[in-house]
Amino acid sequence: MLTVVACTTRIALSRSVHRHRPHLHRYARRHHSLSSKLSFPCPLWSSSFSLCLRNPRSSPTSRSLSTTCSSASASASTPPIAPRAPPMADAGVESNPLLRDFDFPPFDAVEAKHVRPGVLALLKNLESDLEELERTVEPSWPKLVEPLEKIVDRLTVVWGMINHLKAVKDTAELRAAIEEVQAEKVKFQLRLGQSKPIYNAFRALQESPDWNLLSDAQKRIVENQIKEAVLSGVALEDGKREEFNKIEQELEKLSKKFDENVLDATKKFEKKITDKKDIEGLPAIALGLAAQTAVSKGHENATPEDGPWVITLDAPSFMSVMQHARNRALREEIYRAYVTRASSGDIDNTLIIDQILKLRLEKAKLLGYNNYAEVSMAMKMATVDKAEELLEKLR
């Protein structure tokens, strides 16, 4: 059971991270049902299953010793000992939870004051690791994919922790701390995605005799990494690459502001209900939450049985109403409030959306595409034409 939770945590963290990171693990994560002969124990701190992948044709010994997260979790009596994160050689390691080795993310220990020193120290270490990889890289899975993924994965997990805390425990201090280091984080991700030595090594691996020794999952990871590097601007000339990087930095700022506006709009909305008929159908746990929210809003005498009840747009409250409330008018009101968050008044994302669309078009043109939809589809099995055809069918 412990291992199952660990694997679930790992996947959830990887989904909370923003753009720009190489998607070495995208295919492998979707196909985690690969035979246990293809995998080794996964580090619990990892956000990627590609760290677990090895060449299935490497040796009979390695095959017999290998195991997946899922197969390891089958035996609760003998839980696997997961490798820890690589040690961070920095003076702040002992005191900063973001830089410690850990099996599970130390959410309870991370505070806003840890973000700036922790992320900057992490980026410094990862920059050194990247420089070393560029000096020693070889077009092979163990000399290219594995060390690169460790760099990507460490940043993915740490940044994912920070953004998850922002989503569930938002404070002005945490927002300010993230804003201080965001540009440096994006700068490193662009540096990583535009690394010519790594890009050339991936292409060389694809053309080498070792290519046929890789599993289908490994081949897909390599192919996606080559595509991702191109979409990250690795093939752009110096002037265009500089312009591309400015656009990416600005898009990251706009995305952060967009998310914060949605979060603020979510917090701002509340609906007080005093008539018990209006909340018919809600289960006891939802009524308890609504009464507890009412107490926190100043209604000290609120109870689950007699109210008043306060409905918010936070997921537990919103989903309870949408799934269980018999009052159709209430469901419509809450739904409309949810889907129109940050779209009017003093919290309005309209101008931000316009800016994002403009910059995305500029980015697409720099990469040689007609529009951003083509950029988005470049890493997908779907096409723009097929997507438009589907939308027309749904009208």
C-alpha positions in Angstrom: 0.0 0.0 0.0 2.9 2.4 0.8 4.4 1.9 -2.6 1.1 2.5 -4.3 0.7 5.9 -2.5 4.3 6.7 -3.4 3.8 6.1 -7.1 0.5 8.1 -7.1 2.2 11.0 -5.4 5.0 10.9 -7.9 2.6 11.1 -10.9 0.5 13.9 -9.3 3.6 16.0 -8.7 4.7 15.7 -12.3 1.4 17.1 -13.5 1.6 20.2 -11.4 4.7 21.5 -13.1 4.6 24.1 -15.9 5.9 24.0 -19.4 9.5 24.0 -20.9 10.7 20.7 -19.3 11.7 17.9 -21.7 9.0 15.2 -21.7 11.3 12.3 -21.4 8.8 10.4 -19.3 5.5 11.2 -21.1 5.2 7.9 -23.0 6.6 5.8 -20.3 4.2 7.2 -17.7 1.2 6.4 -20.0 2.5 2.9 -20.4 3.4 2.0 -16.9 1.9 -1.5 -17.4 5.1 -2.6 -19.2 6.4 -5.9 -18.2 8.3 -6.0 -14.9 11.3 -7.2 -17.0 11.5 -3.6 -18.5 11.8 -1.8 -15.2 13.8 -1.2 -12.0 12.6 0.0 -8.7 11.4 3.7 -9.0 12.8 6.4 -6.7 9.9 7.5 -4.5 10.8 11.2 -5.1 10.8 10.7 -8.8 8.1 12.2 -11.1 9.0 10.0 -14.0 8.8 6.3 -14.9 11.5 6.7 -17.4 14.0 6.6 -14.5 12.8 3.0 -14.0 13.2 2.0 -17.6 16.2 0.0 -18.6 17.1 -1.7 -21.9 15.2 -5.0 -21.7 17.8 -6.6 -23.9 20.8 -5.6 -21.7 21.4 -8.8 -19.8 19.6 -11.8 -18.4 20.8 -10.9 -14.9 19.4 -7.4 -15.0 16.1 -8.7 -16.3 15.7 -11.2 -13.4 16.5 -8.5 -10.8 14.2 -5.9 -12.2 10.7 -5.0 -10.9 8.1 -2.3 -11.4 6.4 0.0 -8.9 3.2 -1.9 -9.4 4.8 -5.4 -8.9 6.7 -4.2 -5.9 3.6 -2.9 -4.3 2.0 -6.3 -4.5 4.0 -7.4 -1.5 3.2 -5.2 1.5 5.3 -7.3 3.8 8.5 -6.6 1.9 8.4 -3.0 0.7 11.3 -2.0 -1.6 14.0 0.4 -0.5 13.8 3.2 -2.9 16.9 5.1 -4.0 17.1 8.6 -2.6 17.5 11.8 -4.5 21.0 12.8 -5.4 22.7 14.8 -2.7 22.8 18.5 -3.1 26.3 19.9 -2.3 25.3 23.2 -0.9 25.6 24.9 2.5 21.9 25.2 2.9 21.1 21.5 2.5 20.7 20.7 6.2 18.2 23.5 6.9 16.3 23.9 3.7 13.7 21.1 3.2 13.6 21.7 -0.6 17.3 20.6 -0.8 17.1 17.6 1.5 17.0 14.0 0.3 13.5 12.6 0.8 11.3 9.7 0.0 8.1 11.7 0.2 7.8 15.5 -0.4 8.1 17.3 3.0 5.1 19.5 2.4 4.7 20.2 6.2 8.2 21.6 6.4 8.3 23.9 3.4 7.6 27.6 4.0 7.8 30.7 1.8 11.2 31.6 3.3 12.7 28.4 1.9 11.7 29.0 -1.8 14.3 31.6 -2.9 17.4 30.1 -1.3 16.3 26.6 -2.0 15.4 27.0 -5.7 18.5 29.1 -6.4 20.8 26.6 -4.8 19.0 23.8 -6.6 19.5 25.6 -10.0 23.1 26.1 -9.3 23.7 22.4 -8.6 21.6 21.4 -11.7 23.5 23.8 -13.9 26.8 22.1 -12.8 25.2 18.7 -13.5 24.1 19.9 -16.9 27.5 21.3 -17.8 29.1 18.0 -16.8 26.6 16.0 -18.9 27.3 18.2 -21.9 31.0 17.5 -21.5 30.6 13.8 -21.2 27.5 12.9 -23.0 27.4 9.9 -25.3 24.6 8.7 -27.6 23.4 5.9 -25.4 20.6 5.4 -22.9 22.7 5.2 -19.7 25.0 8.0 -20.8 22.3 10.4 -22.1 18.7 9.7 -21.0 19.3 8.6 -17.4 21.5 11.5 -16.3 19.4 14.0 -18.1 16.2 12.7 -16.6 17.7 13.0 -13.1 18.3 16.7 -13.7 14.8 17.2 -15.1 13.1 15.1 -12.5 14.7 16.8 -9.5 13.6 20.3 -10.7 10.2 18.9 -11.6 9.6 17.5 -8.1 10.8 20.5 -6.2 9.0 23.1 -8.3 5.9 20.8 -8.2 6.0 20.9 -4.4 6.1 24.7 -4.4 3.3 25.1 -6.8 1.1 22.5 -5.1 1.6 24.4 -1.8 0.6 27.6 -3.5 -2.6 26.0 -4.9 -3.7 24.7 -1.5 -2.0 27.0 1.0 -1.7 30.3 -0.9 -0.1 33.3 0.8 1.2 36.6 -0.3 4.7 35.6 0.9 4.7 32.4 -1.1 3.5 34.2 -4.2 6.3 36.8 -3.8 8.9 34.1 -3.3 7.9 32.2 -6.4 7.9 35.4 -8.4 11.5 36.1 -7.3 12.9 32.8 -8.7 10.5 32.1 -11.6 12.6 33.9 -14.2 15.7 31.9 -13.2 13.8 28.7 -13.2 12.5 29.4 -16.8 16.0 30.5 -17.9 17.4 27.1 -16.8 14.7 25.2 -18.4 15.3 27.0 -21.7 19.0 26.4 -21.4 18.3 22.7 -20.9 15.8 22.5 -23.7 18.1 24.3 -26.1 21.3 22.3 -25.3 22.9 21.5 -28.6 25.2 18.7 -27.2 22.2 16.9 -25.7 20.0 17.4 -28.8 22.8 16.2 -31.1 23.3 13.1 -28.8 19.7 12.2 -29.1 19.8 12.4 -32.8 23.0 10.4 -32.9 21.4 7.7 -30.7 18.4 7.5 -33.1 20.8 6.9 -36.0 23.2 4.5 -34.1 23.2 0.7 -34.1 22.0 0.8 -30.5 18.7 2.2 -31.7 17.3 -1.3 -32.5 18.3 -2.5 -29.0 15.9 0.0 -27.3 12.4 -1.0 -26.3 9.4 0.7 -28.0 8.9 2.9 -24.9 12.5 4.0 -25.0 12.4 4.8 -28.7 9.3 6.9 -28.1 11.0 8.8 -25.3 13.9 9.6 -27.6 11.7 10.7 -30.5 9.6 12.9 -28.2 12.7 14.5 -26.7 14.0 15.4 -30.2 10.6 17.0 -31.0 10.5 18.8 -27.7 14.0 20.3 -28.2 12.9 21.7 -31.6 9.7 23.2 -30.0 12.0 24.6 -27.2 13.9 26.6 -29.9 17.1 24.5 -30.2 17.2 24.9 -34.0 16.6 28.7 -33.9 19.4 31.2 -34.9 20.8 33.3 -32.1 18.6 36.4 -32.8 15.4 34.4 -33.1 16.3 32.3 -30.1 16.7 35.4 -28.0 13.3 36.6 -29.1 11.9 33.2 -28.4 13.3 33.1 -24.9 11.8 36.6 -24.1 8.4 35.3 -25.3 8.7 32.3 -23.0 9.6 34.4 -20.0 6.7 36.7 -20.6 4.3 33.8 -21.2 5.4 32.3 -17.8 4.6 35.6 -16.1 1.2 35.9 -17.7 0.4 32.3 -16.9 1.3 32.9 -13.3 -0.9 36.0 -13.1 -3.7 34.1 -14.8 -3.6 31.3 -12.3 -3.4 33.7 -9.4 -6.5 35.6 -10.7 -8.4 32.4 -11.0 -7.4 31.4 -7.4 -8.4 34.9 -6.1 -11.8 34.7 -7.9 -12.3 31.2 -6.4 -11.6 32.5 -2.9 -13.8 35.6 -3.4 -17.0 33.7 -4.3 -19.3 32.5 -1.5 -23.1 31.9 -1.4 -24.9 31.9 1.9 -27.9 29.6 2.1 -30.5 29.7 4.9 -33.4 27.7 3.4 -32.9 24.0 4.0 -34.9 23.2 0.8 -32.2 24.8 -1.3 -29.5 22.3 -0.1 -31.7 19.2 -0.4 -29.7 16.2 -1.6 -26.3 17.2 -0.2 -24.8 14.4 1.9 -24.0 14.9 5.6 -20.3 15.5 4.9 -21.1 18.3 2.4 -23.5 19.9 4.9 -20.8 19.7 7.6 -18.3 21.4 5.3 -20.8 24.1 4.3 -21.6 24.8 8.0 -17.9 24.8 8.9 -17.3 27.3 6.1 -20.1 29.5 7.4 -18.5 29.5 10.9 -15.2 30.6 9.4 -17.1 33.5 7.7 -18.5 34.8 10.9 -21.7 32.7 11.4 -20.7 31.3 14.7 -24.0 29.4 15.3 -24.0 27.5 12.0 -24.7 23.8 12.2 -24.9 21.0 9.6 -28.5 20.4 10.5 -29.9 24.0 10.7 -27.4 26.1 8.8 -26.7 28.6 7.6 -24.5 27.0 5.0 -21.9 28.7 2.8 -21.1 27.3 -0.6 -17.8 28.2 -2.2 -16.0 27.3 -5.5 -13.4 25.2 -3.8 -13.4 21.7 -5.3 -15.0 19.9 -2.3 -17.9 22.4 -2.0 -18.3 22.9 -5.8 -18.4 19.2 -6.6 -20.8 18.3 -3.8 -23.3 20.8 -5.2 -22.9 19.7 -8.8 -23.2 16.0 -8.0 -25.9 16.0 -5.2 -27.9 19.2 -5.0 -31.5 18.7 -6.2 -32.0 22.4 -6.7 -31.4 22.9 -10.4 -31.2 26.7 -10.1 -28.5 26.4 -7.4 -26.5 24.0 -9.6 -26.7 26.4 -12.5 -25.7 29.4 -10.4 -22.7 27.6 -8.9 -21.6 26.2 -12.3 -21.8 29.6 -14.0 -19.8 31.2 -11.2 -17.2 28.5 -11.6 -16.7 28.6 -15.3 -16.7 32.4 -15.4 -14.1 33.0 -12.7 -11.8 35.9 -13.2 -13.7 37.1 -16.2 -15.2 40.4 -15.0 -14.8 43.2 -12.4 -11.6 43.8 -10.6 -10.4 40.2 -11.3 -10.5 39.9 -15.0 -8.2 37.7 -17.2 -9.5 39.0 -20.5 -6.5 41.2 -21.3 -4.1 38.5 -20.1 -5.8 36.0 -22.5 -5.4 38.4 -25.3 -1.7 38.9 -24.5 -1.1 35.1 -24.2 -2.8 34.5 -27.6 -0.6 37.2 -29.2 2.6 35.9 -27.8 1.7 32.3 -28.7 1.2 33.3 -32.3 4.6 35.0 -32.3 6.1 31.9 -30.8 4.5 29.7 -33.4 5.8 31.9 -36.3 9.3 31.8 -34.9 9.1 28.0 -34.9 7.9 27.9 -38.5 4.2 27.1 -37.8 1.1 29.0 -39.0 -0.5 29.2 -35.6 -0.2 27.9 -32.0 -2.7 25.2 -32.6 -0.1 23.5 -34.9 2.5 23.9 -32.2 0.2 22.2 -29.7 -0.6 19.4 -32.0 3.1 18.7 -32.9 3.5 16.5 -29.8 0.1 14.9 -30.1 -1.4 12.1 -32.3 -4.3 14.4 -33.2 -4.1 17.1 -36.0 -5.7 20.5 -36.2 -8.0 19.3 -39.0 -9.2 16.4 -37.0 -9.7 18.6 -33.9 -11.8 21.1 -35.9 -13.8 18.2 -37.4 -14.6 16.9 -34.0 -15.7 20.3 -32.8 -18.0 20.7 -35.7 -19.6 17.3 -34.9 -20.2 18.5 -31.3 -21.9 21.7 -32.3 
